[in-house]
Amino acid sequence: MGDGPDPADLLAWYDAHARDLPWRVAPAARLAGTRPDPYRVWLSEVMLQQTTVAAVRAYFERFTALWPTVEALAAAPDAQVMGEWAGLGYYARARNLLKCARVVAEDHGGRFPETREALMALPGIGPYTGAAIAAIAFDAPEVVVDGNVERVMARVHDIRTPLPAAKPELVRAAAALTPKRRPGCHAQAVMDLGATVCTPRAPACGICPWWGACAARKAGVQAELPHKTPKKPKPLRFGIAYVARRADGAWLLETRPDKGLLGGMLGWPGSDWTESAPIPAPPIEADWTELGEEARHTFTHFHLRLAIKVAHVPQNAAPLRGAFTPATAFRPSDLPTVMRKVFDLARSSLKH
């Protein structure tokens, strides 16, 4: 391929240095004929959206121990799956995970479609995830471009157009390098290169298989790329969370609506999240006390600040909204991250 990056060099590097990941078939095993399990590939790709490998590993291992097949996941209770997902964020993914599992189990006999187009017809699978599953699970010559791949392409080709405007150019560059032989391994190899060698800061160019072909390295600008258009500041939203504990140790919890942020998750009753201080709307008649602390959390599109009101309530208290959950049935780990922050701040003030 002349002076340009050679996919064969990258595959040789991958065969020697591939990351050991619980959802991955190692290169040697793949060359020996072991095929990836599409269920495990799909599950890992959904979990990895907007999340790191380090954060996903334990979740993946727990999910596959509880539900080793797509049919098992499809039959799982919604609340249990949402509880096991707690902490991974982006809870719409968990809802779509169940929807997709049930469609595959009921409409496809438990077998995932093999093409990107057919995969994209399933709930929660977009162009990137469809391409990744098709390439990794079925060795289809699809172009798989995540943040790691964008960075590698920007550097080896010295593409200085800022992201996100550069995305089409970076996809074309990745497509030109995608080989017909072992495209699934190639896709994983580029991602591994970006994650372990061509890192955002201080890339380890001396051990890169494309060292000699990297145009940005030759120009001395590799650590600066890819350029990014500055993001607009995220707006700030405010809300109130109400944390009540009954005399028998039960907590007042509610299941959030299926749609919207944290949809279907357990949480504390609260106000809407608004651009200014919300009007208090307690879920139950009680002597509510302002805790004097806030739980802060950053979502994709805004920062959230939750004021916390706490109350002890009598044994016979009846909720106007939500339901009391006995202490023995309540696990803080079942709450999404922002709700756990509220709990951590409030529980010391509600100890009996």
C-alpha positions, 0 to 999 in steps of 0.5 A: 500500500505504498507509504500509507498505513497497511492493514496487514501491519495492524492485524499482525500487531493485534494478533500479538497485543489484543486486549483480553476482554470477556466478550472477545474471541482472542485472535488465535482462537478466531483464526482457529475457527472459534466464532464470536457469540453474537449475543455477547458481542451485542450486549457488550456493544450496548453496554460500551455506548458512552461508557468505558471498558473498565466500567463495563467489564464487571457489569458484562460478567454479571449479566452473562452469569445471570442471563447467559443467552438472549432468550434468558435475558428476554425472559428476565423481569424488567425491574431486575434488569434495570436494577442490575444496570444501575450505575451504567447510566443512559437508562434508555439503553437498558429499556432497549436492551430488553426490547431487543432481546425479546424481539430477537427471541420471539421474532428471530428464534433467538438468532441475531440477524447477520447484516448491518441493515437487519440489525439496525431494524432491532430496538436500540441498534443504530448505525455504529452498533449495527456495523460493529455487531456485523463486523465482529460477530459475523466478519462482515466488511463493515466500517466501524468508527468510534472515538478511538477510530476517529482519533487514529484516522485523524492522526495517520492521515493528518486530518485537521478538520475539527470534529464533529464536521470531520466525521464523514472524512474520518469514516471515508478514511476508515473505509479505505483501510477496512480489509475484506480479510478478517474485517472483524479483527481489523475493527477491533484492532483499530479500536485497541490501537486507539485505546492502548497506543494512540491514546488521547494524550501522550500517544506511544508512537514508538510502539505503534505498528503504523508509526512509519505511515503516520502523517501527523507524527511526521508533521509533529502534530499527533498529540494535537489531533483530532481537533474539536469544535468547542462545546457549548456550556451545558445548562443548569437544571434544578430539582427537589428530591424527597427522602422519607423513612418510616418508623419500621425502617422502610423508605419511600420510593417510586418507579419513574415513568418509562419514558425520559431520563432514568426511565423505569428506575427506582428513585426518590419522589421529587419535582420536575427538573427545571431551569429555575428553582421548582415549586415544592410538591411533597409526595406525602404529608410530613414534617419535611426538613431542608437538608442544606446539601445538594446532590449534583450530577452531570447528564449528557445535555445538562448539569443537575442540582437536586435540593434534598428534603428529608422526613421521618414519618410514622408507622401508619403513613400512607404515601400520596405518591410512590410506595414504601419499600421495606428496608430488607428489600431496599438496596442502594445499588438498585438506584441510578447514580444521581439517586444514590448520591441523594441517598448518601447525603440523606441517610445519616440524617435519617438514622434511628 
